[in-house]
């Protein structure tokens, strides 16, 4: 029988355990509500970036996390790429303004006010994920994988490919389901026409080729699935396996005094607060996931054991210290194997508490395993990397978040008693200049583009900035965002087959067969000719490869001779401009759009884009199969068996000589 004191003790213990579990679950729930931001992964030409609260547009930097309220603009002959969680790629052509309006764990809303944007969605981050594309005349909702392209140039053209489907909603509330391989054209006066999707143009093919290459990352076997930027680890470093840490990744050709978080800058992110942007082209995955270790005299990134849960992004994985240069300053060091991060971002109850996120390895403090449910004294943590030479980087408060670290930082000998780890929010109030650090100013989009209203299903909620008294009210966004009415939504009538405007797509050829591909995969070398009786052999290359008959080798990449040319960079235009009741044109004139791949990326195949290529792994080889040389029977010289005895060989030659006479 329980006595009253014993009952009271058990009740108190139960309450303590319940409280601790609730705190842990609350922290987990907070992190589950966070998002993995888009990564600016590729630019060519002049690409401008604007963040809500900044003074002006600036040059866009690689590895910038793109969050709600951020906008990008591509000048003429410029292209950009955003990588999302999972295998999701968003690319913008030149003279395009694209911005992120909203982003939640299961929702992404982007705005396209002008230009061309393609979404190549190979996988969705989670089940039920939705993407909304807001344009001046309609909003398009996507909830499945596929390839999508939107062109905004007077009319709005929206195209689906590879099984993609979407729902269009106009400003008046009318809705239409867009089927796979279909195009819909929405005019300025609200009319909508559907067509068969045209043949892929050069821009579509470049998107497809680049996505194929980026999605084929062998580094994904070592890291948590869904992290963007895995392919960069293939290009710029090597994987090794160790007994202590398991797989580790070592970057190529780093300077002797290099340390993690020493080449880049700190910026203020309204969502994640102080965020690290690294200068390295591979500087995304190793600075927002995993840990760094100093192993055998070099720095290596450790992802830890692969986990099957959704990856959790961190603005940086460092420990901050308070330092002094005669004036207050900040120091930081990369977190080591199994060490916790003390968040300076997030909500109350999460900031300042040790956090491992979805780290799948051991959870260590001072090289000892700890229970994350128990209280941990942050000031007692001795970070392992702080004992490595040149690993602790520090700068003054005046330069923090304003300049590149290489130009303003110092290296400290290591963590000392005077360097106290910071608990949570950094004691520095950000300013507008911290949003873009020292980025130079760049071209602004035309004013008529920035002020152009778009149709949205969900209004944006701009984040409050510390130096602004209050967030901008939604009423101020009324001219820029038009929300369709919730009532009175009707289904638009789809045109009858054969009555819609503009030409339909030409009938495609049958898919390439494997045996045809094998015949076409021979190298484009000149045919070799057999030695004629009594004469000398011709030199290689003297034959005409286009000649038919014996000795001809098929040139690779030619494809089926009956296959129509689908690689034209100019899409056909409708001839219906003479009718006032018809759109002036269904297709958009397409100048050349074949862009070069990123630095150190594998070149794109120059043959037929529709022809399948073998993979680089397994039994396939990069070296094509040697071509077979066809020799006419009458030109074939009699051969003497090698195993024939010498006496029989002499008799055989004598018989041949008499026969030739």
Residue pairs with C-beta under 8 A, 6 or more apart in sequence:
2 10
20 373
20 374
21 373
23 349
24 372
24 373
26 349
26 350
27 349
27 350
27 353
27 355
30 346
30 347
30 349
30 350
31 312
31 346
31 350
31 355
31 357
32 105
32 310
33 104
33 105
34 105
34 312
34 313
34 346
35 103
35 104
35 105
35 271
35 313
36 84
36 85
36 125
36 226
36 227
36 228
36 311
36 312
36 313
37 65
37 66
37 67
37 103
37 271
37 272
37 313
38 65
38 66
38 67
38 82
38 83
38 84
38 90
38 100
38 103
38 228
39 63
39 64
39 65
39 66
39 82
39 83
39 84
39 228
39 229
39 284
40 49
40 60
40 61
40 62
40 63
40 64
40 65
40 66
40 72
40 80
40 81
40 82
41 62
41 63
41 81
41 82
41 83
41 228
41 229
41 284
42 62
42 79
42 80
42 81
42 598
43 60
43 62
43 78
43 79
43 80
43 81
44 78
44 79
44 80
44 595
44 596
45 74
45 75
45 76
45 77
45 78
45 79
45 94
46 59
46 74
46 75
46 78
46 442
46 443
47 59
47 60
47 72
47 73
47 74
47 75
47 78
47 80
47 442
48 57
48 58
48 59
48 60
48 72
48 73
48 74
48 75
48 442
48 443
48 444
48 445
49 57
49 58
49 59
49 60
49 61
49 64
49 70
49 71
49 72
49 436
49 439
49 442
50 56
50 57
50 58
50 70
50 71
50 72
50 73
51 69
51 70
51 71
51 270
51 435
51 436
52 69
52 70
52 270
52 462
52 463
52 465
53 270
53 432
53 435
53 465
53 467
53 468
54 432
54 435
54 436
55 432
55 433
56 441
56 444
57 73
57 441
57 442
57 443
57 444
57 445
58 436
58 439
58 440
58 441
58 442
59 439
59 440
59 441
59 442
60 72
60 80
60 442
61 277
61 439
62 281
62 283
63 264
63 277
63 278
63 279
63 280
63 283
63 284
63 287
64 267
64 277
65 269
65 272
65 275
65 277
65 313
65 315
66 72
66 82
66 100
67 100
67 103
67 269
67 270
67 271
67 272
68 100
68 101
68 102
68 103
68 271
68 460
68 461
68 462
68 463
69 99
69 100
69 101
69 270
69 460
69 462
69 463
70 99
70 100
71 97
71 98
71 99
71 100
72 80
72 92
72 97
72 98
72 99
73 96
73 97
73 98
73 443
73 444
73 445
74 80
74 92
74 93
74 94
74 95
74 96
74 115
75 94
75 95
75 443
76 94
76 95
77 94
78 94
79 91
79 92
79 93
79 94
79 595
80 91
80 92
81 89
81 90
81 91
81 210
82 89
82 90
82 91
83 89
83 90
83 214
83 228
83 229
84 90
84 108
84 125
84 228
85 125
85 226
85 227
85 228
85 311
86 122
86 123
86 124
86 125
86 226
86 228
87 121
87 122
87 123
87 211
87 214
87 215
88 119
88 120
88 121
88 122
88 123
88 124
88 125
89 119
89 120
89 121
89 122
89 207
89 210
89 211
89 214
90 98
90 110
90 117
90 118
90 119
90 120
91 117
91 118
91 120
91 207
91 210
92 98
92 115
92 116
92 117
93 115
93 116
93 117
93 118
93 203
93 593
94 115
95 114
95 115
96 112
96 114
96 115
96 116
96 117
97 112
97 113
97 114
97 115
97 445
97 449
97 450
98 110
98 111
98 112
98 113
98 115
98 117
99 110
99 111
99 113
100 108
100 109
100 110
100 111
101 109
101 110
101 111
101 132
101 134
101 456
101 460
101 481
102 108
102 109
102 132
102 458
102 460
102 461
103 109
105 125
105 126
106 125
106 126
106 128
106 129
106 130
107 129
107 130
107 131
107 132
107 458
108 129
108 130
108 131
108 132
109 131
109 132
109 134
109 456
109 458
109 460
110 117
110 131
110 132
110 133
110 134
111 133
111 134
111 135
111 454
111 456
112 133
112 134
112 135
112 150
112 152
112 454
113 135
113 136
113 152
113 445
113 449
113 450
113 452
113 454
114 152
114 153
114 445
114 449
114 452
115 151
115 152
115 153
116 149
116 150
116 151
116 152
116 203
117 133
117 149
117 150
118 147
118 148
118 149
118 150
118 203
118 204
118 207
119 131
119 133
119 142
119 147
119 148
119 149
120 147
120 207
120 208
120 211
121 131
121 142
121 144
121 145
121 146
121 147
121 148
121 164
122 145
122 211
122 215
123 145
124 144
124 145
125 226
125 310
126 310
128 143
129 143
130 141
130 142
130 143
131 141
131 142
131 143
132 139
132 140
132 141
132 142
132 456
132 457
132 458
133 139
133 140
133 141
133 142
133 148
133 150
133 158
134 454
134 455
134 456
134 481
135 150
135 152
135 156
135 158
135 186
135 454
135 455
136 152
136 156
136 188
136 452
136 453
136 454
136 455
137 155
137 156
137 170
137 171
137 186
137 187
137 188
137 190
137 455
138 156
138 158
138 168
138 169
138 170
138 171
138 186
138 192
138 455
139 168
139 169
139 454
139 455
139 456
139 457
139 484
140 148
140 150
140 158
140 166
140 167
140 168
140 169
140 178
141 166
141 167
141 168
141 169
141 457
142 148
142 164
142 165
142 166
144 163
144 164
144 165
145 162
145 163
145 164
146 160
146 161
146 162
146 163
146 164
146 165
146 180
147 160
147 161
147 162
147 164
147 204
147 207
147 208
148 158
148 159
148 160
148 161
148 164
148 166
149 157
149 158
149 159
149 161
149 203
149 204
150 156
150 157
150 158
150 159
151 157
151 158
151 588
153 588
154 188
154 584
155 185
155 186
155 187
155 188
155 583
156 185
156 186
157 183
157 184
157 185
157 586
157 587
157 588
158 166
158 168
158 178
158 183
158 184
158 185
158 186
159 182
159 183
159 197
159 198
160 166
160 178
160 179
160 180
160 181
160 182
160 183
160 197
161 180
161 181
161 197
161 200
161 204
162 180
163 180
164 180
165 177
165 178
165 179
165 180
166 177
166 178
167 175
167 176
167 177
167 178
168 175
168 176
168 177
168 178
168 184
168 186
168 192
169 175
169 455
169 457
169 484
169 489
170 186
170 190
170 192
170 455
170 484
171 190
171 455
171 482
171 484
172 190
172 484
172 485
173 484
173 485
173 486
173 487
173 488
173 489
173 490
174 190
174 192
174 489
174 490
174 491
174 492
175 489
175 490
175 491
175 492
176 184
176 192
176 194
176 491
176 492
176 494
178 184
178 194
181 196
181 197
182 194
182 195
182 196
182 197
183 194
183 195
183 196
183 197
183 198
183 586
184 192
184 193
184 194
184 195
185 192
185 193
185 194
185 195
185 583
185 586
186 192
187 583
191 583
192 492
193 495
193 500
193 501
193 502
193 583
193 586
194 494
194 495
194 500
195 500
195 501
195 502
195 504
195 586
196 504
196 505
197 505
198 505
198 571
198 572
198 587
199 505
199 506
199 566
199 568
199 571
200 208
200 566
200 609
201 568
201 569
201 570
201 571
201 590
201 593
202 567
202 569
202 590
202 592
202 593
202 594
203 590
203 593
205 567
205 609
206 593
206 594
206 595
206 604
208 609
209 604
209 605
209 609
210 597
210 604
213 231
213 597
213 601
213 602
213 604
214 231
215 231
216 231
216 615
217 230
217 231
217 233
217 234
218 234
218 617
219 230
219 231
219 233
219 234
219 239
219 249
220 230
222 239
222 247
222 249
222 303
222 306
223 230
223 233
223 285
223 289
223 290
223 303
223 306
224 289
224 303
224 306
224 307
224 308
224 309
224 311
224 358
224 360
225 306
225 308
225 311
226 310
226 311
227 285
227 289
227 311
228 284
228 285
229 282
229 284
229 285
230 285
232 281
232 282
232 284
232 285
233 239
233 249
233 282
233 285
233 286
235 281
235 282
235 600
235 601
236 251
236 252
236 280
236 281
236 282
236 600
237 249
237 250
237 251
237 252
237 282
238 249
238 250
238 252
239 247
239 248
239 249
239 250
240 247
240 248
240 249
240 250
240 300
241 247
241 248
242 248
242 295
244 295
244 337
245 293
245 295
245 300
245 302
245 337
246 302
246 304
246 305
247 302
247 303
248 293
248 295
248 300
248 301
248 302
249 286
249 300
249 301
249 302
249 303
250 298
250 299
250 300
250 301
251 280
251 282
251 286
251 299
251 301
254 298
254 299
257 390
257 411
258 299
259 299
259 334
259 388
259 390
259 391
259 393
259 411
260 286
260 287
260 292
260 299
260 301
260 334
260 385
260 391
261 276
261 278
261 287
261 316
261 318
261 332
261 333
261 334
261 393
261 405
262 390
262 393
262 405
262 406
262 409
263 278
263 279
263 280
263 405
263 406
264 276
264 277
264 278
264 279
264 280
264 283
264 287
264 404
264 405
265 276
265 277
265 401
265 403
265 404
265 405
265 437
265 438
266 274
266 275
266 276
266 277
266 400
266 401
266 405
266 434
266 437
267 274
267 275
267 277
267 401
267 434
267 435
267 436
267 437
268 274
268 275
268 401
268 430
268 434
268 435
269 275
269 315
270 435
270 463
270 464
270 465
271 463
272 313
272 314
272 315
272 345
273 315
273 344
273 345
273 425
273 426
273 430
274 315
274 316
274 344
274 345
274 401
274 426
274 430
275 315
275 316
276 287
276 288
276 315
276 316
276 318
277 283
277 437
278 284
278 287
279 404
281 598
281 599
281 600
285 301
286 292
286 301
287 316
287 317
288 313
288 314
288 315
288 316
288 317
289 303
289 311
289 312
289 313
289 314
289 317
290 301
290 302
290 303
290 304
290 317
291 301
291 302
291 304
291 317
291 334
291 335
291 336
291 337
291 338
291 339
291 359
291 361
292 299
292 300
292 301
292 302
292 334
292 335
292 336
292 385
293 299
293 300
293 302
293 336
293 337
293 384
293 385
294 300
294 385
294 388
294 391
302 337
302 361
304 338
304 359
304 360
304 361
305 360
305 361
306 360
307 358
307 360
309 358
310 358
311 358
312 357
312 358
314 341
314 343
314 357
315 345
316 332
317 334
317 335
317 341
318 332
318 333
318 334
318 335
318 341
319 332
319 333
319 335
319 339
319 341
319 342
319 381
319 383
319 386
319 421
320 330
320 331
320 332
320 342
320 344
320 421
320 422
320 426
321 330
321 331
321 332
321 333
321 392
321 394
321 415
321 419
321 420
321 421
321 422
322 328
322 329
322 330
322 331
322 419
322 420
322 422
322 427
323 329
323 330
323 331
323 394
323 412
323 419
325 394
325 396
325 410
327 396
327 397
327 398
328 396
328 397
328 427
329 394
329 395
329 396
329 397
329 400
330 394
330 395
330 397
330 400
330 422
330 426
330 428
331 392
331 393
331 394
331 412
331 419
332 392
332 393
332 394
333 383
333 385
333 386
333 391
333 392
333 393
333 415
334 385
334 391
335 341
335 383
335 385
336 383
336 384
336 385
337 361
337 362
337 364
337 384
338 359
338 361
338 362
338 363
338 364
339 364
339 365
339 381
339 383
339 384
340 354
340 355
340 356
340 363
340 365
340 372
340 376
340 381
341 354
341 355
341 356
341 357
342 352
342 353
342 354
342 355
342 378
342 421
342 422
342 423
342 424
343 350
343 351
343 352
343 353
343 355
343 424
344 351
344 352
344 422
344 424
344 425
344 426
345 351
351 424
351 425
352 378
352 423
352 424
352 425
354 365
354 372
354 376
354 378
356 363
356 372
362 369
363 369
363 370
363 372
364 370
365 376
365 380
365 381
366 380
366 381
366 382
367 384
370 376
378 421
378 423
379 420
379 421
379 423
381 421
382 415
383 415
383 421
385 391
386 392
386 414
386 415
387 414
387 415
388 414
390 411
391 414
392 411
392 412
392 413
392 414
392 415
392 419
393 405
393 409
393 410
393 411
393 412
394 409
394 410
394 411
394 412
395 405
395 408
395 409
395 410
396 408
397 428
399 408
399 409
400 428
401 428
401 430
401 433
401 434
401 437
402 433
402 434
402 437
402 438
403 437
403 438
404 437
404 438
412 419
429 466
429 467
430 466
430 467
431 467
432 465
432 467
444 450
451 479
451 480
452 480
453 479
453 480
453 481
453 482
454 480
454 481
454 482
455 481
455 482
455 483
455 484
456 481
456 482
456 483
457 483
457 484
458 483
459 474
459 477
459 481
459 483
460 477
460 481
461 471
461 474
462 471
462 472
463 471
464 470
464 471
465 471
501 574
501 576
501 582
501 583
501 586
502 574
502 576
502 586
502 587
503 572
503 574
506 564
508 566
509 560
509 562
509 563
509 564
512 559
512 560
512 610
512 611
512 612
516 560
517 611
517 612
518 625
519 554
520 554
520 556
520 557
520 558
520 559
520 611
521 556
521 624
521 625
522 553
522 554
522 556
522 624
522 625
522 626
522 627
523 553
523 556
523 624
523 626
523 627
524 545
524 553
524 555
524 556
525 540
525 553
525 627
526 540
526 541
526 542
526 543
526 545
526 553
527 543
527 545
527 551
527 552
527 553
527 629
528 540
528 543
528 551
528 629
529 537
529 538
529 542
529 543
529 551
530 537
530 629
530 631
530 632
530 635
530 636
531 537
531 637
532 635
533 635
533 637
543 551
545 552
545 553
545 555
550 630
550 631
550 632
551 629
551 630
551 631
552 630
553 627
556 607
556 624
557 605
557 606
557 607
557 608
557 611
558 608
559 607
559 608
559 610
559 611
563 608
563 610
566 610
567 608
567 609
569 590
569 591
569 592
569 593
569 594
570 589
570 590
570 591
571 587
571 588
571 589
571 590
572 587
573 585
573 586
573 587
573 589
574 582
574 583
574 585
574 586
574 587
576 582
576 583
576 586
577 584
577 585
597 603
597 604
605 613
614 620
614 621
616 622
638 656
640 649
640 652
640 653
644 652
